[in-house]
Amino acid sequence: MNKYIVEFIGTFFLVMVVGLTVIDPGAGILAPLAIGCTLMIMVYAGGPISGGHYNPAVTLGVWIRGKLETKEVLPYMLMQVFGGLIAALVVGFQKGNPVLTAMTPDVTKALLNEFLFTFALVYVVLNTATSKKSAGNSYFGLSIGFTVVVGAFAGGGISGGAYNPAVAVGITTMGLVSFGNIWIYLVGNFVGGAAAAAIYKVVNPDE
């Protein structure tokens, strides 16, 4: 149960910071930095307990890589999505439930962007937080958090920069993304996470 609580807490704070920094008055151009730093600190805080996934696509990738038991996958994902949903409600309360115009991304470009940066995120997680070659390092949280910073700066204007199905649920609930477009994130994120795990296994056959 401790692992599931940690996954809820980490995802909650990640999605809450997304909403508080993106919805006006927010953090403007510094929003990606705040979001990535939130992920970084939560990975450092919860990594020793749950692995610090805070992302169903990461959980999928870690499971495919063989570092998570099958029975843990669904509880992890449910707690992550629940954390994102509750965070969205808290953001709505704190921001006064503003009326927002949902983003209408170009489907092909957004799908590709979500796939690529989710691939990058999960690839970094697997190489820095699960590999025997990098065991015991102190930089895993920094590298994971700043992968999100890079993705948000580079691709946020294309897709919204979720790279995480739990974040997608959160920003959809907030009204930043229309419900009809949530599939873009779910498909792009899960396929990106699975592809990263597959590539990891190819380039690390000894693991």
C-alpha positions as CSV (number, residue, x, y, z in Angstrom):
1,M,0.0,0.0,0.0
2,N,2.9,2.4,0.7
3,K,4.0,2.3,-2.9
4,Y,0.5,3.2,-4.1
5,I,0.2,6.1,-1.7
6,V,3.6,7.4,-3.0
7,E,2.5,7.1,-6.6
8,F,-0.7,9.1,-5.8
9,I,1.2,11.8,-4.0
10,G,3.8,12.3,-6.7
11,T,1.3,12.3,-9.5
12,F,-0.9,14.7,-7.6
13,F,1.8,17.3,-7.1
14,L,3.0,16.9,-10.7
15,V,-0.5,17.5,-12.2
16,M,-1.3,20.2,-9.7
17,V,1.8,22.2,-10.7
18,V,1.0,21.7,-14.3
19,G,-2.4,23.3,-13.8
20,L,-1.2,26.1,-11.5
21,T,1.6,27.2,-13.7
22,V,-0.2,26.9,-17.1
23,I,-3.6,28.4,-16.3
24,D,-3.4,32.2,-16.0
25,P,-2.1,33.8,-13.9
26,G,0.5,31.1,-14.1
27,A,4.3,30.9,-14.5
28,G,4.4,31.9,-18.1
29,I,7.5,30.7,-20.0
30,L,8.9,29.2,-16.8
31,A,6.0,26.7,-16.5
32,P,8.0,23.9,-18.1
33,L,10.9,24.4,-15.6
34,A,8.5,24.3,-12.6
35,I,6.8,21.2,-13.9
36,G,10.1,19.3,-14.6
37,C,11.5,20.3,-11.2
38,T,8.3,19.0,-9.5
39,L,8.8,15.7,-11.2
40,M,12.5,15.7,-10.2
41,I,11.9,16.3,-6.5
42,M,9.0,13.8,-6.4
43,V,11.2,11.1,-8.1
44,Y,13.9,11.7,-5.5
45,A,11.3,11.7,-2.7
46,G,9.4,8.6,-3.7
47,G,11.9,6.7,-5.8
48,P,13.2,4.5,-3.0
49,I,9.7,3.4,-2.1
50,S,7.7,3.0,-5.3
51,G,10.3,3.7,-8.1
52,G,8.8,7.1,-8.6
53,H,6.9,6.4,-11.8
54,Y,4.0,9.0,-11.5
55,N,3.1,8.1,-15.1
56,P,1.2,5.1,-16.5
57,A,3.5,5.1,-19.6
58,V,6.5,4.8,-17.3
59,T,4.9,2.0,-15.4
60,L,4.2,0.2,-18.7
61,G,7.8,0.6,-19.7
62,V,9.2,-0.6,-16.4
63,W,6.9,-3.6,-16.5
64,I,8.0,-4.5,-20.0
65,R,11.6,-4.1,-19.0
66,G,10.9,-6.6,-16.2
67,K,11.3,-4.4,-13.2
68,L,7.7,-4.4,-12.0
69,E,5.5,-7.4,-11.1
70,T,2.4,-7.8,-13.3
71,K,0.1,-7.6,-10.2
72,E,1.4,-4.1,-9.5
73,V,0.7,-2.6,-12.9
74,L,-3.0,-1.8,-12.6
75,P,-2.8,-0.5,-9.0
76,Y,0.1,1.8,-10.0
77,M,-1.8,3.2,-13.0
78,L,-5.1,3.6,-11.1
79,M,-3.4,5.6,-8.3
80,Q,-1.6,7.7,-10.8
81,V,-4.8,8.6,-12.7
82,F,-6.6,9.2,-9.5
83,G,-3.8,11.5,-8.3
84,G,-4.1,13.4,-11.6
85,L,-7.9,13.7,-11.3
86,I,-7.9,15.0,-7.8
87,A,-5.1,17.4,-8.6
88,A,-7.3,18.8,-11.5
89,L,-10.2,19.4,-9.1
90,V,-7.8,21.1,-6.6
91,V,-6.5,23.4,-9.4
92,G,-10.0,24.3,-10.4
93,F,-10.8,25.3,-6.9
94,Q,-7.6,27.3,-6.4
95,K,-8.0,29.0,-9.8
96,G,-11.7,29.8,-9.3
97,N,-12.9,27.3,-11.9
98,P,-12.0,29.5,-14.9
99,V,-13.6,29.1,-18.3
100,L,-10.8,27.8,-20.6
101,T,-10.6,27.3,-24.3
102,A,-9.4,23.8,-25.0
103,M,-6.4,23.3,-27.1
104,T,-7.1,22.0,-30.6
105,P,-3.8,20.4,-31.8
106,D,-3.0,19.1,-35.2
107,V,-3.6,15.4,-34.6
108,T,-0.7,14.0,-36.6
109,K,1.8,16.5,-35.2
110,A,0.6,16.1,-31.6
111,L,0.5,12.3,-31.8
112,L,4.1,12.3,-33.1
113,N,5.2,14.8,-30.4
114,E,3.6,12.8,-27.6
115,F,5.1,9.6,-28.8
116,L,8.6,11.0,-29.2
117,F,9.0,12.7,-25.9
118,T,7.3,9.9,-24.0
119,F,9.7,7.6,-25.6
120,A,12.6,9.9,-24.5
121,L,11.2,10.1,-20.9
122,V,10.7,6.3,-20.5
123,Y,14.1,5.6,-22.2
124,V,15.8,7.9,-19.7
125,V,13.9,6.4,-16.7
126,L,15.0,2.9,-17.7
127,N,18.6,3.8,-18.3
128,T,19.1,5.9,-15.2
129,A,16.8,4.3,-12.6
130,T,16.6,0.6,-13.5
131,S,19.9,-0.3,-15.2
132,K,22.6,-2.2,-13.5
133,K,25.1,-0.1,-15.3
134,S,23.9,3.1,-13.5
135,A,22.9,1.5,-10.2
136,G,23.4,3.8,-7.2
137,N,23.7,7.0,-9.2
138,S,22.6,10.3,-7.7
139,Y,21.5,12.0,-10.9
140,F,18.5,9.8,-11.9
141,G,15.9,12.3,-10.6
142,L,17.6,15.2,-12.3
143,S,17.8,13.5,-15.7
144,I,14.1,12.4,-15.5
145,G,12.8,15.7,-14.5
146,F,14.8,17.6,-17.1
147,T,13.6,15.3,-19.8
148,V,10.2,16.7,-19.1
149,V,11.5,20.2,-19.1
150,V,13.0,19.7,-22.5
151,G,9.9,18.1,-23.9
152,A,7.6,20.8,-22.5
153,F,9.7,23.6,-23.9
154,A,10.2,21.9,-27.3
155,G,6.8,20.3,-27.8
156,G,4.4,22.1,-25.5
157,G,3.1,24.3,-28.2
158,I,2.5,21.3,-30.5
159,S,0.6,18.9,-28.2
160,G,0.4,20.6,-24.8
161,G,3.3,18.5,-23.6
162,A,1.6,15.8,-21.5
163,Y,3.9,12.8,-22.1
164,N,1.9,11.1,-19.3
165,P,-1.6,9.6,-19.5
166,A,-2.3,10.8,-15.9
167,V,-1.4,14.3,-16.8
168,A,-3.6,14.0,-19.9
169,V,-6.5,13.0,-17.6
170,G,-5.7,16.0,-15.4
171,I,-5.5,18.6,-18.2
172,T,-8.6,17.2,-19.8
173,T,-10.5,17.6,-16.5
174,M,-9.2,21.1,-16.2
175,G,-10.5,22.0,-19.6
176,L,-7.1,22.6,-21.2
177,V,-7.7,19.8,-23.6
178,S,-11.0,18.6,-25.0
179,F,-12.2,15.1,-24.0
180,G,-12.4,14.2,-27.7
181,N,-8.7,14.6,-28.1
182,I,-7.6,12.6,-25.0
183,W,-6.9,9.6,-27.2
184,I,-4.0,11.4,-28.8
185,Y,-2.2,11.4,-25.4
186,L,-3.2,7.9,-24.4
187,V,-2.1,6.4,-27.7
188,G,1.1,8.5,-28.1
189,N,2.1,8.0,-24.4
190,F,1.5,4.3,-24.1
191,V,3.0,3.4,-27.5
192,G,6.0,5.7,-26.7
193,G,6.6,4.0,-23.4
194,A,6.3,0.5,-24.8
195,A,8.7,1.4,-27.7
196,A,11.3,2.7,-25.3
197,A,11.2,-0.5,-23.2
198,A,11.5,-2.6,-26.4
199,I,14.6,-0.5,-27.5
200,Y,16.1,-0.7,-24.1
201,K,15.9,-4.5,-24.1
202,V,17.5,-4.5,-27.6
203,V,20.5,-2.3,-26.6
204,N,20.9,-3.9,-23.2
205,P,20.6,-7.6,-23.9
206,D,22.6,-8.5,-20.8
207,E,19.9,-7.0,-18.6
